[in-house]
Amino acid sequence: MEAIFVLGLLVVAMWLFAREILPVEITTLLMLVALVVLKILSPAEAFSGFSNDIVIILGSIFVICGALQDAGVLEAVGSWLSGVSTMGFRTLLASLMGATGAISAFMNNTTVTAVMVPPVMGLAKRVGTSPSKLLLPVAYASILGGTCTLIGTSTNVAVSGYMKAIGLHEIGLFEITPIGLIILACGIVYLLLVAPHLLPDTGPAEDGGLGEDLRQYLSEIVVLPGSPLVGKPIQESELAKFDLRVLHVVRGTNTLSPDLARVISAGDVLVVNAPVQTIMQVKATAGIEIRAETKPSMSQTLGEGGVSIAKFLVTPQSEVRGKTIGELHFFQRYGLTVLAVYHHGLTLRSKLSHARLRMGDVLLVQGPEDRLLYARSGDQFAVLEEKRIHPLQPRKAMVVGGLFVAAVLAAAFGVAPVSVCFLSAAILCVMCRCMPVARAYDFIEWRLLILIAGMTAFGAAMDKSGASSLLAGHLVSLLESMGAHVMLGGFCLLTVLLTQPMSNAAAALVVLPVAVESAKLMGADPRSFGIAIMLSASVSFITPLEPSCILVYGPGRYRFMDFVKVGAGLTIVSCAIVILLVPFFWPL
């Protein structure tokens, strides 16, 4: 009766998840309460999931990624990724999935997805597409990549250890690589052909509106020594890909005409008209920078409260009307630097410091958040929009990046458990003052941790109540007479079903003993069954309960059924490859 009740509760939970009548974490907690009230699990068993390794790992990764973001590393990666934004959409998507899958073959797929989310969000802005079109395929690619090597996922390691314990040969590091590469390649092709049509368009990523302003602002671009622009004509340089208009080229004391064939020199100042989005892209491009009225020091720019970019509207009562940026000594007066000026629909052709302000003008400014608060407290300007930015801070970036790499290597070589490695890195990020403690808590997605911990405990209820064994027993009685191939397919299907409420490793280890014994009774190779079960546990994409999928759930603004629509077909394709090719590589 306990097994039947747990299976019934599973059906109810999946229905609630699909309809989203309640938040998924509330549904999860209600299931735990029901299991305790009916004495299927003790309180200690029900809440043991909150001490599970995956919860510690995820929480630590949230903190580390937050530190990388504050250090400006992720924005730097996003700028680097902007180089692929000129590709077609499908070429771009294929490149992202291929790179993600390759990295995930040697790293935990949850870690890979967590690192990829912010750059992909930024890339979506650059190419003008919804993040929902990119994030889920990238998450799926990270899961598919885990099938390529033994260390690609913890499920592979757990299954290999179990097989060794029962007297079978353990799985080699690259033994599953051939079939894993086939699964990855077919999965990418499927996602390229199907996912763009099934995934929702949830709109552009939210960035405060600063990236969508098409008004033309006056700004100045300084060409730094060593810039890749030096020695190239304007029309053949990197600037040609930006949506900007060159008005003048200032070289020393001379003002030159904006001839597109003019060769750029180090130290040139290009006076341009461009939208805010273009100005922000130029600002992130190596070798050039936006020239402000006064060049502040790094310490002045960063301040204590972080850095923001905002749009200031000159109000009717403002005393700055009729004055130029230079006359105002804007930085000395407000502690902010002016990056660009919009002059009420007119095309300004003077230098930025000579731009005379009028009512209705919009200034694009940058500075510490406390100085923005000071400027907005008066009646000189109205703050239209504001966005927090994270300039690259080399010292913090090196410390956090080094800690992250050290954690990955330590986990890969078995120096310490994965959870200990990443938790140590997160703690050291705080101890090294790369992130305040309070901000570290802000970066942790608590609702996602509740969901994962609760579903892990529900998997324990499946095992303790006998629900998983009940399913396996019926499957054996139904399919034993149909032969080894059909039996193999049945166990693969059962594994996929059990990975919905349980972790992949737990589902594989629940099914594996029954599958091995069934193979022995039928005279088949139990090792082939074990490898098939292992791969099946890693190719289940029907629900967003996999940690990699949960990481993109919020940023992509997906609904539960989006995963069902795209993931069901991908699961069928991947399982078909496993069922057909495992007997080829490992004969039954």
C-alpha positions, 0 to 999 in steps of 0.5 A: 500500500505504501508503494501504491500511495507513493506512485499515486503521489508521484502522479499528483506531483507531476500534474501539479508541476505541469499545471503550475497551480502552485510554485514547484518548491511549494509542491515539493514541500507539500509532498515531503509533509505528506510522506512524513504524516503518513509515516512513509519517511521519518522527519530525518529521512524527509529532510535529509535531501537538504544535506545532500552533496548536490545541494552543497555543490549548487549553493557553492557554485551560485556563490562562486559564479556571483563572485565571478560576476562581481569581478567582471569575469562573466561580462568579459566572457560575454564580450569575447562571445560577441565575436560569434554574434555575426553568425547565423542563428543556427550556426551560433546555436550549434557552436554554443552547444558544441562548446558546452558539450565538449567542456561538459565531457570533463566537468560537472554539467551543472557547473558548465551550465552555471558558468554559461548562463550569464554569457549566453544571456548577454549574447542573446541581447547582442544578436537580438533574440530571446534568451529562451531560444538559447538557454535550454539547448545549452543546458541540454548540451551540457547533459549530453556531453556528460555521456562522452567520458566516465567522469562526465557525470557522477552517474557514470562514476557510481555505476562503474563503481557498482559494477566493479563491486559485483565482479564486473569490469569497471568502465574505462575513462573513454570506453563510452566515448564513441557512443557518447559522441553519437548521442551528443551529435544527434542531440545537437542536430535534433535541437537545431531542427526542432527546438527553435520551433517549440521553444517560446519567445519570452522576449529580450533579456531584461537589462533595464532598457539601456540596451534597447535605446535607439536614440543617437547619442554623441560620444567619443571613442579613444583608440588606445596604443596597441589596439587592433584598429591601428593601421586599418581604414575605418570601413575595414576595422572592427568599428564597421560592425557597430551601429555608429556614425563617425562625425570627426576624427581628432588627431592631436590638435587637428580635426579630420573629416570622417573619410571611411578610407582614413587609416586609424592611428593610436591616440585618435579620438573618433567623435561618433553618433550611436545608440546606447546599445552600441556605446555599451558594446564599444565600451566592452571592446578591447583596444578602445574606450569611451572618452569621458569629460574627466578620466577618473581613477579606477578607485574613484570609478569603482567606489564602495557601493558598486558601479552603475550606468544611468540615463539622466534627463535634464529637467526644466528647472535644472541649472545646467541648462545652457552650459557645456559638459566642460563648463560644468566640471561634471565629474568634480561636481557629481562624482560621475562621468558622462559617456554620451549625450542625446540632444533631443533629436538633433545630431551633435557634431561638436566634441562631447565636452563642448556639448551645450545642454538644453531641457530634455537632453539625456546624459548617459553617465557612469559612476558609483551607486552612492554618487547616483543617489546623490545626483538624483536627490536634487532637482537637476536631473530625473533618472530615467533608467539605471543598470548595475555593471561589473567592470573587470577587476583583474585582482579579484578575477584572478583570485576567484578564477584561480579558486574555481579552477583549483576546485575543478582540478581537485574534484577531478583528481579526487583530492577531496569530494566535489562538494568539499572542493566547491564549498572550500572555494566559495568560502575562500572567495568570501575570506579573500574579500572577493564578495561580502557575506551578505551578497553571497547569500543574495546569489544563492537560489534558495527556491531551487535548492528546496526543489532539488533537496525535496525531490532527492528525499522523494527518491528515497521514498520510492526506494524505501516504500518498494515503489521502484522495485514494484515497477521493476518486478512487473517489467521483468514479468512482462518482457522476459519472454520477448528476448534480451533486446526487448528486456534491455529496452524495457529497463532503459525506459524504466530508468528514464521514468525513475529519473523524473522524481529521483536523481539520475544516479539514484535511478540507475542504482535502483534499476541496476541490480534487477537488470543485472540479475535479469541479464544473468538469468537470460544468458545475456552480458550483464555489463551491457545492461549496466552500460545501457542503464547508465546512459539511459539515466543521463539522457532524460530531459522530460522535466526541469528537475535536472539541476542543469535545467533548473539553472535556466528555468528562471533566466529563460522564463520557461514554463514546465511544459516547455521542457516536456515539449522539447525534452520528450522528443530528445529523450526518445531520440537519445534512448533509441540510440542507446537501445540500438547501439549498446548491443553493437558496441557491447554485444549481448 
